[in-house]
Amino acid sequence: MKTKNPLYVVKGKEVQEASSMFDLVIKKLNLESAINILKNIFFLLLEQIENFATYKAIKGFIDEMMAKMMEIAKRFGFEQHQTN
């Protein structure tokens, strides 16, 4: 479905549509590869969970990483919205 006011990122002669402001920043700063690497690391870690101790350790690591990413996002003006 097309949005009324789509966002676009121009990279040289290439024009890409962004699905959100966050997607726009990721594309504008060429962070797609870094985001894919982080996703792969998270999936690899999640596959290693075999007991509660491992779960707690990995959850702590992921929570710490997410907190750092949210700090960076806030610097760019992105706020975390709570949903009920």
C-alpha atoms as one frame of an Amber mdcrd trajectory, in Angstrom:
protein
   0.000   0.000   0.000   1.389   3.372  -0.985   1.612   6.100   1.628   0.366
   9.620   0.945   3.751  11.230   1.579   6.432   8.608   0.976   9.973   9.140
   2.210  12.870   8.781  -0.206  16.623   8.421   0.145  18.796   9.539  -2.759
  22.148   7.749  -3.122  23.918   9.046  -6.194  21.676   8.075  -9.124  19.675
   5.579  -7.054  16.439   6.532  -5.258  15.070   4.257  -2.520  11.744   4.525
  -0.736  11.909   4.416   3.075   9.073   2.832   5.065   9.579   5.041   8.152
  11.782   7.791   9.536  13.905   5.125  11.244  14.282   3.284   7.921  15.189
   6.606   6.293  18.027   7.190   8.782  19.300   3.614   8.376  19.381   3.970
   4.593  20.757   7.523   4.604  23.657   6.526   6.882  24.258   3.249   4.984
  23.599   1.141   8.089  21.771  -1.729   6.372  24.836  -4.010   6.553  25.434
  -3.209  10.227  21.774  -3.873  11.062  21.915  -7.221   9.242  25.066  -8.186
  11.156  23.391  -7.305  14.476  20.299  -9.323  13.538  22.471 -12.326  12.672
  24.367 -12.024  15.969  21.081 -11.885  17.912  19.703 -14.943  16.064  22.954
 -16.852  16.652  22.830 -16.028  20.360  19.183 -17.039  20.642  19.972 -20.423
  19.084  22.460 -21.072  21.922  19.845 -20.981  24.683  19.643 -24.391  26.314
  18.959 -23.499  29.958  17.779 -20.636  32.140  21.303 -19.435  33.035  22.179
 -19.065  29.355  18.862 -17.336  28.739  19.542 -14.800  31.513  23.059 -14.070
  30.230  21.941 -13.607  26.621  18.896 -11.564  27.648  21.159  -9.268  29.692
  23.463  -8.790  26.693  20.581  -8.078  24.300  18.939  -5.691  26.791  22.232
  -3.801  27.131  22.666  -3.581  23.352  19.080  -2.387  22.880  19.503   0.271
  25.579  22.594   1.593  23.804  20.778   1.635  20.463  17.856   3.501  22.023
  20.277   6.121  23.382  21.606   6.625  19.871  18.077   6.743  18.437  17.120
   9.449  20.961  20.065  11.551  19.769  18.453  11.494  16.322  15.088  12.465
  17.772  13.458   9.022  17.837  11.496   8.295  20.976  10.288   4.921  22.141
   6.497   4.845  22.207   4.677   2.620  24.685   1.657   0.696  23.422  -0.994
  -0.832  25.636
